Amino acid sequence: MREEDEDDDDNEAGPGAGQRLDKWLWYARILKSRTLAAEAVAAGRIRVNRVRVAKPAYAVKPGDVVTVALRGKVHVLRILTTGERRGPPSEARTLYEDVSAAASVDKLTDAGK
């Protein structure tokens, strides 16, 4: 193994490094399949902490902010925890906090003053 390979991408998913972005998007039920999640990441429709991510294997962890641009809408989600499985929608909603909804409410409140 070349020495360069070890330093190629410090953020590749590995033991204890978090969870793959495509897997988290699927577990959180943001996208219907892991393949669609990987394609969205590769197409540049997903950002993590304001930086466009090109690899579906990018490791995310609690506290990261994921911006998803899909179906003409932009959703900003703060990761609360990584998933263990793709459970029901009620379980999926516990993986993240939708901060784009809070921002929309703040704008409406400010506009009404």
KETOR-496303 format. One record per residue: residue number from 1; residue in three letters; y, x, z of N, C-alpha, C in turn. Coordinates in nm, 4 decimals. Each point is the difference from the previous one (the first is absolute). Example, Ala and Ser with C-alpha at 12.3 -4.5 7.8 and 13.67 -1.06 7.14 Angstrom:
+-----+------+----------+----------+----------+----------+----------+----------+----------+----------+----------+
|  nr | rest |  n.north |   n.east |     n.up | ca.north |  ca.east |    ca.up |  c.north |   c.east |     c.up |
+-----+------+----------+----------+----------+----------+----------+----------+----------+----------+----------+
|   1 |  ALA |  -0.5690 |   1.3190 |   0.7800 |   0.1190 |  -0.0890 |   0.0000 |   0.1200 |   0.0900 |   0.0000 |
|   2 |  SER |   0.1050 |  -0.0350 |  -0.0720 |   0.1190 |   0.0820 |   0.0060 |   0.1090 |  -0.0770 |   0.0730 |
+-----+------+----------+----------+----------+----------+----------+----------+----------+----------+----------+
END
This chain:
+-----+------+----------+----------+----------+----------+----------+----------+----------+----------+----------+
|  nr | rest |  n.north |   n.east |     n.up | ca.north |  ca.east |    ca.up |  c.north |   c.east |     c.up |
+-----+------+----------+----------+----------+----------+----------+----------+----------+----------+----------+
|   1 |  MET |  -0.1174 |   0.0844 |   0.0000 |   0.1174 |  -0.0844 |   0.0000 |   0.1235 |   0.0888 |   0.0000 |
|   2 |  ARG |   0.0957 |  -0.0334 |  -0.0858 |   0.1226 |   0.0776 |  -0.0075 |   0.0893 |  -0.0285 |   0.1199 |
|   3 |  GLU |   0.0744 |   0.0997 |   0.0392 |   0.0909 |  -0.0155 |   0.1135 |   0.1093 |  -0.1021 |  -0.0307 |
|   4 |  GLU |   0.0431 |  -0.0079 |  -0.1274 |   0.1051 |  -0.0935 |  -0.0403 |  -0.0428 |  -0.1449 |   0.0219 |
|   5 |  ASP |  -0.1290 |  -0.0292 |  -0.0201 |  -0.0497 |  -0.1359 |   0.0130 |   0.0230 |  -0.0562 |   0.1393 |
|   6 |  GLU |  -0.0037 |   0.0863 |   0.0996 |   0.0167 |  -0.0462 |   0.1371 |   0.1408 |  -0.0506 |   0.0259 |
|   7 |  ASP |   0.0990 |   0.0550 |  -0.0703 |   0.1392 |  -0.0356 |   0.0238 |   0.0566 |  -0.0936 |  -0.1058 |
|   8 |  ASP |  -0.0817 |  -0.0457 |  -0.0953 |   0.0504 |  -0.0824 |  -0.1096 |   0.0730 |  -0.1233 |   0.0482 |
|   9 |  ASP |  -0.0585 |  -0.0739 |   0.0911 |   0.0632 |  -0.1223 |   0.0474 |  -0.0350 |  -0.0197 |   0.1462 |
|  10 |  ASP |   0.0944 |   0.0302 |   0.0851 |  -0.0240 |  -0.0114 |   0.1436 |  -0.0203 |  -0.1434 |   0.0442 |
|  11 |  ASN |   0.0368 |  -0.0979 |  -0.0852 |  -0.0054 |  -0.1387 |   0.0414 |  -0.1211 |  -0.0736 |  -0.0569 |
|  12 |  GLU |  -0.0991 |   0.0705 |  -0.0502 |  -0.1213 |  -0.0667 |  -0.0454 |  -0.0722 |  -0.0588 |   0.1201 |
|  13 |  ALA |  -0.0595 |  -0.1164 |  -0.0190 |  -0.0721 |  -0.0644 |   0.1097 |  -0.1176 |   0.0875 |   0.0416 |
|  14 |  GLY |  -0.0136 |   0.0191 |   0.1259 |  -0.1096 |   0.0794 |   0.0536 |  -0.0270 |  -0.0450 |   0.1416 |
|  15 |  PRO |  -0.0940 |   0.0604 |   0.0670 |  -0.0303 |  -0.0396 |   0.1363 |   0.1225 |   0.0121 |   0.0901 |
|  16 |  GLY |   0.0367 |  -0.1085 |   0.0636 |   0.1121 |   0.0008 |   0.0922 |   0.1370 |   0.0024 |  -0.0658 |
|  17 |  ALA |   0.0054 |  -0.0078 |  -0.1337 |   0.1272 |   0.0124 |  -0.0707 |   0.0635 |  -0.1341 |  -0.0302 |
|  18 |  GLY |  -0.0580 |  -0.1090 |   0.0434 |   0.0528 |  -0.1317 |  -0.0326 |  -0.0985 |  -0.0742 |  -0.0884 |
|  19 |  GLN |   0.0545 |  -0.0835 |  -0.0879 |  -0.0856 |  -0.0794 |  -0.0881 |   0.0562 |   0.0032 |  -0.1407 |
|  20 |  ARG |  -0.0881 |  -0.0025 |  -0.0983 |   0.0443 |  -0.0012 |  -0.1398 |   0.0915 |  -0.1205 |  -0.0237 |
|  21 |  LEU |   0.1052 |   0.0222 |  -0.0757 |   0.0968 |  -0.1059 |  -0.0286 |  -0.0637 |  -0.1172 |  -0.0722 |
|  22 |  ASP |  -0.0824 |   0.0261 |  -0.1005 |  -0.0626 |  -0.1106 |  -0.0742 |  -0.0915 |  -0.0829 |   0.0897 |
|  23 |  LYS |  -0.0691 |   0.0665 |   0.0910 |  -0.0890 |  -0.0696 |   0.0919 |   0.0806 |  -0.0854 |   0.0985 |
|  24 |  TRP |   0.1107 |   0.0562 |   0.0505 |   0.0838 |  -0.0759 |   0.0938 |   0.0600 |  -0.1230 |  -0.0676 |
|  25 |  LEU |   0.0476 |   0.0146 |  -0.1238 |   0.0567 |  -0.1143 |  -0.0734 |  -0.1043 |  -0.1096 |  -0.0187 |
|  26 |  TRP |  -0.1238 |   0.0391 |  -0.0226 |  -0.1087 |  -0.0969 |  -0.0175 |  -0.0362 |  -0.0645 |   0.1339 |
|  27 |  TYR |  -0.0145 |   0.0813 |   0.1052 |  -0.0310 |  -0.0546 |   0.1326 |   0.1084 |  -0.0973 |   0.0465 |
|  28 |  ALA |   0.1271 |   0.0316 |  -0.0281 |   0.1121 |  -0.0833 |   0.0426 |   0.0196 |  -0.1206 |  -0.0915 |
|  29 |  ARG |  -0.0847 |  -0.0118 |  -0.1013 |   0.0046 |  -0.1122 |  -0.0935 |   0.1319 |  -0.0090 |  -0.0759 |
|  30 |  ILE |   0.0595 |   0.1160 |  -0.0275 |   0.1202 |   0.0043 |  -0.0825 |  -0.0419 |  -0.0166 |  -0.1460 |
|  31 |  LEU |  -0.1146 |   0.0574 |  -0.0350 |  -0.0570 |  -0.0135 |  -0.1344 |  -0.1448 |  -0.0455 |   0.0115 |
|  32 |  LYS |  -0.0469 |  -0.0680 |  -0.1051 |  -0.1317 |  -0.0643 |   0.0053 |  -0.1180 |   0.0962 |  -0.0045 |
|  33 |  SER |   0.0190 |   0.1167 |  -0.0612 |  -0.1110 |   0.0947 |  -0.0063 |   0.0527 |   0.1414 |   0.0200 |
|  34 |  ARG |  -0.0894 |   0.0874 |   0.0350 |   0.0389 |   0.1393 |   0.0196 |   0.0368 |   0.0638 |  -0.1331 |
|  35 |  THR |  -0.0639 |  -0.0440 |  -0.1070 |   0.0325 |   0.0504 |  -0.1332 |   0.1425 |  -0.0373 |  -0.0378 |
|  36 |  LEU |   0.0387 |  -0.1252 |   0.0255 |   0.1375 |  -0.0427 |  -0.0279 |   0.0993 |   0.0783 |   0.0857 |
|  37 |  ALA |  -0.0377 |   0.0279 |   0.1234 |   0.0862 |   0.0784 |   0.0888 |   0.0183 |   0.1412 |  -0.0557 |
|  38 |  ALA |  -0.1078 |   0.0613 |  -0.0444 |   0.0076 |   0.1351 |  -0.0568 |   0.0850 |   0.0007 |  -0.1266 |
|  39 |  GLU |  -0.0141 |  -0.1035 |  -0.0822 |   0.0798 |  -0.0092 |  -0.1225 |   0.1483 |  -0.0186 |   0.0311 |
|  40 |  ALA |   0.0326 |  -0.0795 |   0.1018 |   0.1394 |  -0.0210 |   0.0389 |   0.0619 |   0.1310 |   0.0497 |
|  41 |  VAL |  -0.0766 |   0.0765 |   0.0762 |   0.0491 |   0.1285 |   0.0490 |   0.0238 |   0.0939 |  -0.1179 |
|  42 |  ALA |  -0.0967 |   0.0087 |  -0.0904 |   0.0112 |   0.0892 |  -0.1159 |   0.1156 |  -0.0406 |  -0.0916 |
|  43 |  ALA |   0.0310 |  -0.1292 |  -0.0050 |   0.1082 |  -0.0497 |  -0.0851 |   0.1377 |   0.0188 |   0.0646 |
|  44 |  GLY |   0.0037 |   0.0453 |   0.1246 |   0.1266 |   0.0265 |   0.0659 |   0.0641 |  -0.1206 |   0.0654 |
|  45 |  ARG |  -0.0773 |  -0.1048 |   0.0252 |   0.0549 |  -0.1204 |   0.0631 |  -0.0056 |   0.0030 |   0.1527 |
|  46 |  ILE |  -0.0499 |   0.1108 |   0.0549 |  -0.0145 |   0.0129 |   0.1455 |   0.0755 |   0.1244 |   0.0461 |
|  47 |  ARG |   0.0762 |  -0.0147 |   0.1077 |   0.0687 |   0.1137 |   0.0622 |  -0.0406 |   0.0063 |   0.1469 |
|  48 |  VAL |  -0.0060 |   0.1201 |   0.0529 |  -0.0263 |   0.0195 |   0.1421 |   0.1157 |   0.0817 |   0.0556 |
|  49 |  ASN |   0.0669 |  -0.0562 |   0.1002 |   0.1169 |   0.0649 |   0.0606 |   0.1025 |   0.0393 |  -0.1068 |
|  50 |  ARG |   0.0273 |  -0.0933 |  -0.0916 |   0.0988 |   0.0114 |  -0.1081 |  -0.0372 |   0.0967 |  -0.1113 |
|  51 |  VAL |  -0.1184 |   0.0575 |   0.0032 |  -0.0424 |   0.0957 |  -0.1012 |  -0.1098 |  -0.0629 |  -0.0849 |
|  52 |  ARG |   0.0175 |   0.0031 |  -0.1319 |  -0.1020 |  -0.0542 |  -0.0895 |  -0.1272 |   0.0822 |   0.0135 |
|  53 |  VAL |  -0.1111 |  -0.0682 |   0.0124 |  -0.1297 |   0.0645 |   0.0174 |  -0.0768 |  -0.0126 |  -0.1309 |
|  54 |  ALA |  -0.0607 |   0.1093 |  -0.0446 |  -0.0719 |  -0.0003 |  -0.1268 |  -0.1514 |  -0.0072 |   0.0175 |
|  55 |  LYS |  -0.0495 |   0.0321 |   0.1196 |  -0.1450 |   0.0064 |   0.0212 |  -0.0472 |  -0.1101 |   0.0939 |
|  56 |  PRO |  -0.1018 |  -0.0750 |  -0.0418 |  -0.0564 |  -0.1025 |   0.0884 |  -0.0586 |   0.0584 |   0.1287 |
|  57 |  ALA |  -0.0329 |   0.1286 |   0.0001 |  -0.0597 |   0.0641 |   0.1176 |   0.1046 |   0.0461 |   0.1010 |
|  58 |  TYR |   0.1270 |  -0.0278 |  -0.0246 |   0.1054 |   0.0376 |   0.0935 |  -0.0310 |  -0.0602 |   0.1373 |
|  59 |  ALA |   0.0074 |   0.0799 |   0.1043 |  -0.0371 |  -0.0456 |   0.1343 |   0.1197 |  -0.0665 |   0.0681 |
|  60 |  VAL |  -0.0206 |  -0.1216 |   0.0469 |   0.1031 |  -0.0706 |   0.0758 |  -0.0451 |  -0.0117 |   0.1449 |
|  61 |  LYS |   0.0974 |  -0.0162 |   0.0882 |  -0.0298 |  -0.0084 |   0.1434 |   0.0949 |  -0.1003 |   0.0637 |
|  62 |  PRO |  -0.0295 |  -0.0454 |   0.1197 |   0.0907 |  -0.0923 |   0.0682 |   0.1408 |   0.0592 |   0.0095 |
|  63 |  GLY |   0.0984 |  -0.0857 |  -0.0266 |   0.1390 |   0.0426 |   0.0015 |   0.0574 |   0.0223 |  -0.1388 |
|  64 |  ASP |  -0.0866 |   0.0243 |  -0.0993 |   0.0476 |   0.0164 |  -0.1373 |   0.0556 |  -0.1322 |  -0.0513 |
|  65 |  VAL |   0.0998 |   0.0080 |  -0.0885 |   0.0579 |  -0.1190 |  -0.0618 |  -0.0417 |  -0.0005 |  -0.1463 |
|  66 |  VAL |  -0.0680 |  -0.1058 |  -0.0413 |  -0.0508 |  -0.0135 |  -0.1357 |   0.0852 |  -0.1032 |  -0.0729 |
|  67 |  THR |   0.0528 |   0.0377 |  -0.1162 |   0.0767 |  -0.0914 |  -0.0840 |  -0.0852 |  -0.0348 |  -0.1205 |
|  68 |  VAL |  -0.0210 |  -0.1296 |  -0.0199 |  -0.0878 |  -0.0481 |  -0.1060 |   0.0818 |  -0.0872 |  -0.0951 |
|  69 |  ALA |   0.0025 |   0.0357 |  -0.1281 |   0.0692 |  -0.0792 |  -0.1012 |  -0.1053 |  -0.0675 |  -0.0875 |
|  70 |  LEU |  -0.0221 |  -0.1295 |   0.0241 |  -0.1012 |  -0.0753 |  -0.0745 |   0.0509 |  -0.1394 |  -0.0326 |
|  71 |  ARG |  -0.0363 |  -0.0475 |  -0.1160 |   0.0295 |  -0.1368 |  -0.0415 |   0.1474 |  -0.0361 |   0.0152 |
|  72 |  GLY |   0.0881 |   0.0933 |  -0.0352 |   0.1429 |  -0.0253 |   0.0037 |   0.0618 |  -0.0010 |   0.1380 |
|  73 |  LYS |  -0.0728 |   0.0393 |   0.1017 |   0.0520 |   0.0037 |   0.1370 |  -0.0256 |   0.1369 |   0.0609 |
|  74 |  VAL |   0.0844 |   0.0344 |   0.0957 |  -0.0170 |   0.1262 |   0.0716 |  -0.0290 |  -0.0336 |   0.1462 |
|  75 |  HIS |  -0.1081 |   0.0553 |   0.0515 |  -0.0391 |  -0.0208 |   0.1397 |   0.0055 |   0.1343 |   0.0716 |
|  76 |  VAL |   0.0610 |   0.0014 |   0.1167 |   0.0076 |   0.1211 |   0.0812 |  -0.0839 |  -0.0252 |   0.1245 |
|  77 |  LEU |  -0.1033 |   0.0822 |   0.0176 |  -0.0964 |  -0.0196 |   0.1079 |  -0.0092 |   0.1239 |   0.0872 |
|  78 |  ARG |   0.0035 |  -0.0186 |   0.1298 |  -0.0209 |   0.1103 |   0.0933 |  -0.1452 |  -0.0062 |   0.0458 |
|  79 |  ILE |  -0.0725 |   0.1096 |  -0.0164 |  -0.1405 |   0.0049 |   0.0388 |  -0.0102 |   0.0062 |   0.1518 |
|  80 |  LEU |  -0.0703 |  -0.0961 |   0.0571 |  -0.0223 |  -0.0028 |   0.1448 |  -0.1296 |   0.0687 |   0.0375 |
|  81 |  THR |  -0.1010 |  -0.0153 |  -0.0854 |  -0.1299 |   0.0622 |   0.0249 |  -0.0759 |   0.0123 |  -0.1313 |
|  82 |  THR |  -0.0977 |   0.0892 |  -0.0026 |  -0.0870 |   0.0101 |  -0.1169 |  -0.1139 |  -0.1001 |   0.0171 |
|  83 |  GLY |  -0.0598 |  -0.0381 |  -0.1101 |  -0.1054 |  -0.1002 |   0.0050 |  -0.1382 |   0.0582 |   0.0151 |
|  84 |  GLU |  -0.0884 |  -0.0812 |   0.0520 |  -0.1413 |   0.0374 |   0.0123 |  -0.0828 |  -0.0694 |  -0.1067 |
|  85 |  ARG |   0.0505 |  -0.1171 |  -0.0458 |  -0.0728 |  -0.0785 |  -0.0998 |   0.0983 |  -0.0955 |  -0.0666 |
|  86 |  ARG |  -0.0432 |  -0.0665 |  -0.1057 |   0.0823 |  -0.1018 |  -0.0639 |  -0.0390 |  -0.1340 |   0.0593 |
|  87 |  GLY |   0.0707 |  -0.0391 |   0.1015 |  -0.0311 |  -0.1225 |   0.0713 |   0.0791 |  -0.1184 |  -0.0530 |
|  88 |  PRO |   0.0014 |  -0.1086 |   0.0751 |   0.0734 |  -0.1194 |  -0.0408 |   0.1513 |   0.0267 |  -0.0003 |
|  89 |  PRO |   0.0777 |  -0.0861 |  -0.0679 |   0.1448 |   0.0204 |  -0.0073 |   0.0673 |   0.0133 |   0.1363 |
|  90 |  SER |  -0.0466 |  -0.0734 |   0.0993 |   0.0611 |   0.0103 |   0.1332 |  -0.0175 |   0.1408 |   0.0576 |
|  91 |  GLU |  -0.1137 |   0.0614 |  -0.0241 |  -0.0243 |   0.1370 |   0.0459 |   0.0816 |   0.0989 |  -0.0815 |
|  92 |  ALA |   0.0117 |  -0.0240 |  -0.1306 |   0.0753 |   0.0894 |  -0.0880 |   0.1473 |   0.0058 |   0.0397 |
|  93 |  ARG |   0.0564 |  -0.1126 |   0.0430 |   0.1416 |  -0.0040 |   0.0386 |   0.0295 |   0.0831 |   0.1246 |
|  94 |  THR |  -0.1032 |   0.0343 |   0.0773 |   0.0220 |   0.0830 |   0.1186 |   0.0140 |   0.1485 |  -0.0354 |
|  95 |  LEU |  -0.0268 |   0.0359 |  -0.1250 |   0.0089 |   0.1399 |  -0.0420 |   0.1431 |   0.0437 |  -0.0294 |
|  96 |  TYR |   0.0915 |  -0.0964 |  -0.0213 |   0.1357 |   0.0357 |  -0.0404 |   0.1031 |  -0.0984 |   0.0537 |
|  97 |  GLU |   0.1249 |   0.0442 |  -0.0054 |   0.1149 |  -0.0843 |   0.0331 |   0.0859 |  -0.0057 |  -0.1258 |
|  98 |  ASP |   0.0345 |  -0.1189 |  -0.0455 |   0.0811 |  -0.0153 |  -0.1198 |   0.1468 |   0.0153 |   0.0385 |
|  99 |  VAL |   0.0563 |   0.1172 |  -0.0238 |   0.1391 |   0.0247 |   0.0367 |   0.0961 |  -0.0490 |  -0.1068 |
| 100 |  SER |  -0.0497 |  -0.0324 |  -0.1197 |   0.0877 |  -0.0557 |  -0.1032 |   0.0421 |  -0.1408 |   0.0385 |
| 101 |  ALA |  -0.0852 |  -0.0742 |   0.0685 |   0.0348 |  -0.1348 |   0.0451 |   0.1095 |   0.0071 |   0.1058 |
| 102 |  ALA |  -0.0068 |   0.0972 |   0.0901 |   0.1020 |   0.0157 |   0.1036 |   0.1340 |   0.0362 |  -0.0630 |
| 103 |  ALA |  -0.0028 |   0.0825 |  -0.1039 |   0.1236 |   0.0389 |  -0.0672 |   0.0630 |  -0.1202 |  -0.0695 |
| 104 |  SER |  -0.0832 |  -0.0868 |  -0.0588 |   0.0514 |  -0.1195 |  -0.0672 |   0.0660 |  -0.0938 |   0.0995 |
| 105 |  VAL |  -0.0595 |  -0.0184 |   0.1168 |   0.0564 |  -0.0870 |   0.1030 |   0.1334 |   0.0578 |   0.0474 |
| 106 |  ASP |   0.0072 |   0.1317 |   0.0185 |   0.1244 |   0.0641 |   0.0428 |   0.1113 |  -0.0224 |  -0.1014 |
| 107 |  LYS |  -0.0318 |   0.0097 |  -0.1299 |   0.0998 |  -0.0210 |  -0.1039 |   0.0500 |  -0.1440 |   0.0028 |
| 108 |  LEU |  -0.0900 |  -0.0954 |   0.0166 |   0.0398 |  -0.1391 |   0.0046 |   0.0870 |  -0.0276 |   0.1218 |
| 109 |  THR |  -0.0346 |   0.0605 |   0.1128 |   0.0779 |  -0.0200 |   0.1234 |   0.1397 |   0.0580 |  -0.0165 |
| 110 |  ASP |   0.0103 |   0.1193 |  -0.0598 |   0.1305 |   0.0643 |  -0.0218 |   0.0845 |  -0.0800 |  -0.0987 |
| 111 |  ALA |  -0.0629 |  -0.0566 |  -0.1003 |   0.0729 |  -0.0775 |  -0.1009 |   0.0576 |  -0.1289 |   0.0589 |
| 112 |  GLY |  -0.0639 |  -0.0540 |   0.1035 |   0.0441 |  -0.1247 |   0.0607 |   0.1149 |   0.0162 |   0.0989 |
| 113 |  LYS |   0.0374 |   0.1238 |   0.0297 |   0.1062 |   0.0251 |   0.0991 |   0.1368 |  -0.0141 |  -0.0612 |
+-----+------+----------+----------+----------+----------+----------+----------+----------+----------+----------+
END
